[in-house]
């Protein structure tokens, strides 16, 4: 597993889930429960992980999707 990004932004994470689901790339959200337990301080960001085989494709997909949104 390789880390793709870290975020506490629930909208961003939802968007990430959506684009990868559509592309057929399985992602894993780590620290999701810890982030909820710590409350609203945003001290523990959620980590989006992908398999090592999908990492390069996932980076390209994320870059392409962000460019379409002008991010």
C-alpha positions as CSV (number, residue, x, y, z in Angstrom):
1,X,0.0,0.0,0.0
2,X,1.1,3.5,-0.8
3,X,-0.2,6.8,0.5
4,X,-1.9,8.9,-2.1
5,X,-3.0,11.9,0.1
6,X,-4.0,13.0,3.6
7,X,-7.0,15.1,4.3
8,X,-9.7,16.0,6.9
9,X,-11.9,17.6,4.2
10,X,-14.9,15.2,4.0
11,X,-16.1,16.7,0.7
12,X,-12.6,16.2,-0.8
13,X,-12.5,12.6,0.4
14,X,-16.0,12.0,-1.0
15,X,-14.9,13.3,-4.3
16,X,-11.8,11.1,-4.3
17,X,-13.9,8.1,-3.5
18,X,-16.2,8.9,-6.4
19,X,-13.5,9.3,-9.0
20,X,-11.6,6.2,-8.0
21,X,-14.8,4.1,-7.8
22,X,-15.7,5.2,-11.3
23,X,-12.2,4.3,-12.5
24,X,-12.3,0.9,-10.8
25,X,-9.3,1.7,-8.5
26,X,-9.8,0.4,-5.0
27,X,-8.8,2.8,-2.3
28,X,-8.5,2.4,1.5
29,X,-9.2,5.2,3.9
30,X,-6.9,4.8,6.9
31,X,-7.3,6.6,10.3
32,X,-11.0,7.3,9.5
33,X,-12.2,6.1,12.9
34,X,-9.4,7.8,14.8
35,X,-10.1,11.1,13.1
36,X,-13.8,10.8,14.2
37,X,-12.8,9.9,17.8
38,X,-10.5,12.9,18.2
39,X,-13.4,15.3,17.6
40,X,-13.3,18.5,15.5
41,X,-9.7,19.4,16.1
42,X,-8.6,17.9,12.8
43,X,-5.4,16.6,14.5
44,X,-5.5,13.2,12.7
45,X,-5.9,13.5,8.9
46,X,-7.4,10.5,7.1
47,X,-4.9,8.8,4.7
48,X,-6.0,7.6,1.3
49,X,-4.1,4.5,0.3
50,X,-3.9,2.6,-2.9
51,X,-2.0,-0.6,-3.9
52,X,1.5,-0.1,-5.2
53,X,0.4,-1.4,-8.6
54,X,-2.4,1.3,-8.8
55,X,-0.3,4.2,-7.4
56,X,1.0,5.7,-10.6
57,X,-2.4,5.4,-12.4
58,X,-4.1,6.9,-9.3
59,X,-1.7,9.9,-9.3
60,X,-2.4,10.5,-13.0
61,X,-6.2,10.2,-12.5
62,X,-6.2,12.5,-9.5
63,X,-4.1,15.1,-11.4
64,X,-6.4,14.9,-14.4
65,X,-9.5,15.2,-12.3
66,X,-8.1,18.2,-10.4
67,X,-7.1,19.9,-13.7
68,X,-10.7,19.6,-14.9
69,X,-11.8,21.4,-11.8
70,X,-9.0,24.0,-12.1
71,X,-7.6,23.1,-8.6
